[in-house]
């Protein structure tokens, strides 16, 4: 079965990445190695997961690309922006995520990926000292310069389509302001007035991408496309958007393990999560204002899965006034670990007759190794969504994101339950392939 309304994945797909650090270089290196058949793209849902289509005698299990037209790895072309001028090979070696033996076979290709100057405001990431930037320009000048970068990249690399992916550091927390962020006209006015308090640099990247007809993915917890003004721009340009914050380690565990507690009807008194991380992301998050963005993202996961308003006997204890279980998240910068993040979760649960029990989870993960396939899946799937005519917030991509976008102005609650998110993902793939979306979310 084929959905005739989905445009084929013809031509080259440009992937422009904001940031040329550990995540971006691990992603690019892995793709380049995989298409030379020197490694396997393990962790990629798009390349490995299988979805059931049809029922009864018609039932089949197919990979995503067998259901809908997904771009080939051979057709991907990479570019990036960064505050440091090192090419992708130099940056990959510096990041120390991958061994040299896993980088050198694609050295020539990586060396040709030279970052464009970043649109950067040091007030949003005080720990970054790079000077490979567009300088002290206004927010609107950032937008115009980034639009020109996208047009030039697309032309020089002969790309048929371009996706823009944010894989840069976490910005300081920007509270949503109704006077600036609710209407596109107000956001544009703020950009032209160089309102640096309410307009983050990431918003300039997103605005430029959408204006140039490029889907945009926010891989950090920044306030960027999760505002009504950007939803309006996505509708106007008929471009898909997704965000925010790659779901890789501890939050992936949390969104998958919390349903066990909920399904088994066990009580929860508290969930304490802490991490140590030593890469550039950890350095930036060592600043309280930047950590606040991450904290909001991480805290939101649990509260929509285990809800005291629905099960007060199970989850109605712990925080102030005994309204909810206690939930705390911490990230600590620890340079010796570099990209090898370690997370600990202590979970205090209650069972029969209120008797207490504990669960301990210790996850020693490699942050960029987990993030790289997420980057690939998000880029391939949002490109598919654009060719399928889907625009605005792509809720089916919430499987890959810590803090899924939702319309909070209408009281919508995000879906954080991992298995419900997987159902949404599978249904979207079915629909874009011309099959019936036949699974329900309970």
BELBELVEN-V736637 format. One record per residue. N is the residue number from 0. RES is the residue in one small letter. SS is DSSP state (~ for helix, > for strand, _ for the rest). PHI is phi as a letter, one per 30 degrees, with the letter a starting at -180 (none if undefined). D_FIRST is the distance of its C-alpha to the first C-alpha in Angstrom with 2 decimals. Layout:
{{N/RES/SS/PHI/D_FIRST} {N/RES/SS/PHI/D_FIRST}}
This chain:
{{0/x/_/none/0.00} {1/x/_/b/3.78} {2/x/_/d/6.87} {3/x/_/d/9.36} {4/x/_/d/12.18} {5/x/_/c/12.21} {6/x/_/d/14.62} {7/x/_/d/14.28} {8/x/_/d/16.77} {9/x/_/d/19.18} {10/x/_/i/22.86} {11/x/_/c/24.98} {12/x/>/c/24.63} {13/x/>/d/28.15} {14/x/>/c/28.98} {15/x/>/c/32.35} {16/x/>/c/33.94} {17/x/>/d/36.90} {18/x/_/j/39.10} {19/x/_/b/39.71} {20/x/_/c/40.92} {21/x/~/d/39.97} {22/x/~/d/36.43} {23/x/~/d/35.48} {24/x/~/d/37.06} {25/x/~/d/35.63} {26/x/~/d/32.11} {27/x/~/d/32.68} {28/x/~/d/34.48} {29/x/~/d/31.83} {30/x/~/d/29.06} {31/x/~/d/31.39} {32/x/~/d/32.39} {33/x/~/d/28.86} {34/x/~/d/27.75} {35/x/_/c/30.89} {36/x/_/i/29.87} {37/x/_/c/33.15} {38/x/_/a/31.75} {39/x/_/c/28.74} {40/x/_/d/27.03} {41/x/_/d/27.75} {42/x/_/j/27.11} {43/x/_/d/24.01} {44/x/~/d/21.35} {45/x/~/d/18.84} {46/x/~/c/19.61} {47/x/~/b/20.36} {48/x/_/d/18.96} {49/x/>/c/16.13} {50/x/>/c/14.15} {51/x/>/d/13.29} {52/x/>/b/9.96} {53/x/_/i/10.35} {54/x/_/b/13.89} {55/x/~/h/16.26} {56/x/~/d/15.26} {57/x/~/d/11.51} {58/x/_/d/12.58} {59/x/>/b/11.76} {60/x/>/c/13.45} {61/x/>/b/12.01} {62/x/>/d/13.88} {63/x/~/e/13.18} {64/x/~/d/12.75} {65/x/~/d/10.05} {66/x/~/c/7.97} {67/x/_/b/9.44} {68/x/_/d/11.83} {69/x/_/c/15.15} {70/x/_/e/18.38} {71/x/_/d/20.00} {72/x/~/e/23.43} {73/x/~/d/24.83} {74/x/~/c/24.23} {75/x/>/d/26.12} {76/x/>/b/29.60} {77/x/>/c/32.06} {78/x/>/b/34.93} {79/x/>/a/37.02} {80/x/>/c/40.00} {81/x/>/a/42.79} {82/x/_/d/46.40} {83/x/_/c/47.37} {84/x/_/d/47.26} {85/x/_/e/46.36} {86/x/_/d/43.41} {87/x/~/d/40.48} {88/x/~/d/42.15} {89/x/~/e/45.42} {90/x/~/d/43.72} {91/x/~/d/41.74} {92/x/~/d/45.00} {93/x/~/d/46.86} {94/x/~/d/44.34} {95/x/_/h/45.04} {96/x/_/d/41.71} {97/x/_/c/40.75} {98/x/_/d/43.11} {99/x/~/e/44.24} {100/x/~/d/42.82} {101/x/~/c/39.32} {102/x/_/c/39.98} {103/x/~/e/42.05} {104/x/~/d/39.40} {105/x/~/c/37.68} {106/x/~/e/40.97} {107/x/~/e/40.82} {108/x/~/d/37.47} {109/x/~/d/38.61} {110/x/~/d/41.93} {111/x/_/d/40.26} {112/x/_/c/38.70} {113/x/_/c/41.71} {114/x/_/d/41.52} {115/x/>/d/42.28} {116/x/>/d/45.01} {117/x/>/d/43.93} {118/x/_/d/44.48} {119/x/_/b/46.61} {120/x/_/b/49.09} {121/x/~/d/51.13} {122/x/~/d/51.86} {123/x/~/c/48.25} {124/x/_/a/48.49} {125/x/_/d/52.20} {126/x/_/d/51.88} {127/x/_/c/50.14} {128/x/_/c/52.75} {129/x/_/d/50.74} {130/x/_/c/52.04} {131/x/_/d/49.11} {132/x/>/b/48.39} {133/x/_/d/48.46} {134/x/_/i/51.77} {135/x/_/d/53.08} {136/x/_/c/51.13} {137/x/_/d/50.10} {138/x/~/d/46.74} {139/x/~/d/45.87} {140/x/~/d/46.97} {141/x/~/e/44.63} {142/x/~/e/41.71} {143/x/~/d/42.73} {144/x/~/d/43.32} {145/x/~/d/39.96} {146/x/~/d/38.15} {147/x/~/d/40.05} {148/x/~/e/39.09} {149/x/~/d/35.36} {150/x/~/d/35.75} {151/x/~/d/37.85} {152/x/~/e/35.53} {153/x/~/d/32.49} {154/x/~/d/34.60} {155/x/~/d/36.39} {156/x/_/c/33.35} {157/x/_/h/31.27} {158/x/_/d/28.44} {159/x/_/d/25.57} {160/x/>/b/25.13} {161/x/>/b/27.34} {162/x/>/c/27.08} {163/x/>/c/30.43} {164/x/>/b/31.02} {165/x/>/d/34.29} {166/x/_/b/35.53} {167/x/_/c/39.20} {168/x/_/d/41.89} {169/x/_/d/42.17} {170/x/_/d/44.12} {171/x/_/d/46.83} {172/x/_/d/45.80} {173/x/_/c/45.48} {174/x/_/d/45.79} {175/x/_/d/43.69} {176/x/_/c/46.05} {177/x/~/e/45.24} {178/x/~/d/47.42} {179/x/~/c/45.54} {180/x/~/c/42.03} {181/x/_/c/40.94} {182/x/_/b/40.74} {183/x/~/e/39.50} {184/x/~/d/42.71} {185/x/~/d/44.81} {186/x/~/d/43.02} {187/x/~/d/43.49} {188/x/~/d/47.12} {189/x/~/d/47.64} {190/x/~/d/46.16} {191/x/~/d/48.45} {192/x/_/d/51.37} {193/x/_/h/50.64} {194/x/_/d/50.39} {195/x/_/d/50.08} {196/x/_/d/50.40} {197/x/_/c/47.32} {198/x/_/c/45.15} {199/x/_/d/44.05} {200/x/~/e/43.20} {201/x/~/d/39.64} {202/x/~/d/39.25} {203/x/~/d/40.20} {204/x/~/d/37.47} {205/x/~/d/34.84} {206/x/~/d/36.28} {207/x/~/d/36.36} {208/x/~/d/32.78} {209/x/~/d/31.33} {210/x/~/d/33.70} {211/x/_/c/32.44} {212/x/_/i/28.77} {213/x/_/c/28.07} {214/x/>/e/26.40} {215/x/>/b/29.09} {216/x/>/b/29.18} {217/x/>/c/32.47} {218/x/_/c/33.10} {219/x/_/c/36.64} {220/x/_/d/38.07} {221/x/_/d/39.43} {222/x/_/d/39.59} {223/x/_/b/37.36} {224/x/_/c/34.11} {225/x/_/c/34.80} {226/x/_/b/37.00} {227/x/~/e/36.36} {228/x/~/d/37.51} {229/x/~/d/34.69} {230/x/~/d/32.15} {231/x/~/d/33.61} {232/x/~/d/33.31} {233/x/~/d/29.65} {234/x/~/d/29.02} {235/x/~/d/31.21} {236/x/~/d/29.54} {237/x/_/h/26.01} {238/x/_/c/25.69} {239/x/>/d/24.43} {240/x/>/b/27.14} {241/x/>/a/27.43} {242/x/>/l/30.48} {243/x/_/b/32.71} {244/x/_/i/34.21} {245/x/>/e/32.32} {246/x/_/c/32.19} {247/x/_/c/33.42} {248/x/_/c/36.32} {249/x/~/d/38.41} {250/x/~/d/36.19} {251/x/~/d/33.18} {252/x/~/d/35.50} {253/x/~/d/36.74} {254/x/~/d/33.38} {255/x/~/c/32.44} {256/x/~/d/35.89} {257/x/~/e/36.92} {258/x/~/d/34.34} {259/x/~/d/36.19} {260/x/~/d/39.39} {261/x/~/d/37.84} {262/x/~/d/35.97} {263/x/_/d/39.16} {264/x/_/h/41.26} {265/x/_/c/43.73} {266/x/>/d/45.94} {267/x/>/b/45.96} {268/x/>/c/49.23} {269/x/>/a/48.27} {270/x/>/b/45.91} {271/x/>/c/47.52} {272/x/>/b/45.48} {273/x/>/b/47.09} {274/x/>/b/46.06} {275/x/>/b/47.82} {276/x/>/a/46.29} {277/x/_/c/48.07} {278/x/_/d/45.84} {279/x/~/d/45.96} {280/x/~/d/43.89} {281/x/~/d/46.49} {282/x/~/d/49.25} {283/x/~/d/47.88} {284/x/~/d/47.24} {285/x/_/d/50.90} {286/x/_/d/51.79} {287/x/~/e/51.74} {288/x/~/d/50.20} {289/x/~/d/47.22} {290/x/~/d/46.95} {291/x/~/e/46.83} {292/x/~/d/43.42} {293/x/~/d/42.12} {294/x/~/d/43.93} {295/x/~/e/42.34} {296/x/~/d/38.87} {297/x/~/d/39.65} {298/x/~/d/41.47} {299/x/~/d/38.71} {300/x/~/d/36.41} {301/x/~/d/38.49} {302/x/~/d/39.70} {303/x/_/c/36.35} {304/x/_/c/35.63} {305/x/_/c/39.10} {306/x/_/c/40.48} {307/x/_/d/44.12} {308/x/_/d/43.65} {309/x/_/c/41.38} {310/x/_/b/43.29} {311/x/~/d/46.86} {312/x/~/d/48.27} {313/x/~/c/45.91} {314/x/~/b/45.65} {315/x/_/c/48.57} {316/x/_/b/51.09} {317/x/_/k/51.99} {318/x/_/d/52.08} {319/x/~/e/54.72} {320/x/~/i/55.83} {321/x/~/h/53.79} {322/x/_/c/50.69} {323/x/_/a/48.19} {324/x/_/e/47.97} {325/x/>/d/49.19} {326/x/>/b/46.59} {327/x/>/b/47.79} {328/x/>/b/46.09} {329/x/>/b/48.02} {330/x/>/b/47.31} {331/x/>/b/50.17} {332/x/>/d/50.52} {333/x/_/b/51.67} {334/x/~/e/51.80} {335/x/~/e/52.27} {336/x/~/d/48.72} {337/x/_/h/47.12} {338/x/_/d/43.30} {339/x/>/d/43.62} {340/x/>/d/43.39} {341/x/>/b/44.72} {342/x/>/b/44.09} {343/x/>/b/45.90} {344/x/>/b/44.96} {345/x/>/c/47.53} {346/x/>/b/46.22} {347/x/>/c/48.80} {348/x/>/c/47.45} {349/x/>/b/49.18} {350/x/_/c/48.76} {351/x/~/e/50.53} {352/x/~/i/53.67} {353/x/~/i/53.02} {354/x/_/d/53.84} {355/x/>/d/52.72} {356/x/>/b/50.56} {357/x/>/b/49.19} {358/x/>/b/46.11} {359/x/>/c/46.42} {360/x/>/b/43.56} {361/x/>/c/44.46} {362/x/>/c/41.58} {363/x/>/c/42.60} {364/x/>/c/39.68} {365/x/>/c/39.18} {366/x/~/e/38.16} {367/x/~/d/36.56} {368/x/~/d/34.87} {369/x/~/d/33.02} {370/x/~/d/32.44} {371/x/~/e/31.07} {372/x/~/d/27.60} {373/x/~/d/27.43} {374/x/~/e/28.18} {375/x/~/d/25.42} {376/x/~/d/22.77} {377/x/~/d/24.03} {378/x/~/d/24.08} {379/x/~/d/20.59} {380/x/~/d/19.07} {381/x/~/d/21.25} {382/x/~/d/20.38} {383/x/~/d/16.63} {384/x/~/e/17.79} {385/x/~/d/19.87} {386/x/~/d/17.19} {387/x/_/d/15.09} {388/x/_/i/18.30} {389/x/_/d/19.49} {390/x/_/b/23.26} {391/x/>/i/26.24} {392/x/>/d/26.46} {393/x/_/c/23.36} {394/x/~/d/24.24} {395/x/~/d/21.28} {396/x/~/d/23.16} {397/x/~/d/26.22} {398/x/~/e/25.47} {399/x/~/c/27.01} {400/x/>/b/29.93} {401/x/_/d/33.28} {402/x/_/b/33.86} {403/x/_/e/30.64} {404/x/_/d/31.03} {405/x/_/a/31.47} {406/x/_/d/33.22} {407/x/~/d/36.66} {408/x/~/d/38.15} {409/x/~/c/36.45} {410/x/_/i/37.28} {411/x/_/d/33.77} {412/x/_/c/33.87} {413/x/_/d/31.74} {414/x/_/c/29.59} {415/x/_/c/31.20} {416/x/_/d/30.29} {417/x/~/e/28.31} {418/x/~/d/26.16} {419/x/~/d/25.38} {420/x/~/d/24.49} {421/x/~/d/22.09} {422/x/~/d/20.39} {423/x/~/e/20.18} {424/x/~/d/18.72} {425/x/~/d/15.98} {426/x/~/d/15.14} {427/x/~/d/15.04} {428/x/~/d/12.67} {429/x/~/e/10.24} {430/x/~/e/10.88} {431/x/~/d/10.62} {432/x/_/c/7.16} {433/x/_/j/6.19} {434/x/_/c/7.16} {435/x/_/d/10.67} {436/x/_/d/13.58} {437/x/_/c/15.30} {438/x/_/c/18.29} {439/x/_/c/21.58} {440/x/_/c/24.38} {441/x/_/c/27.67}}
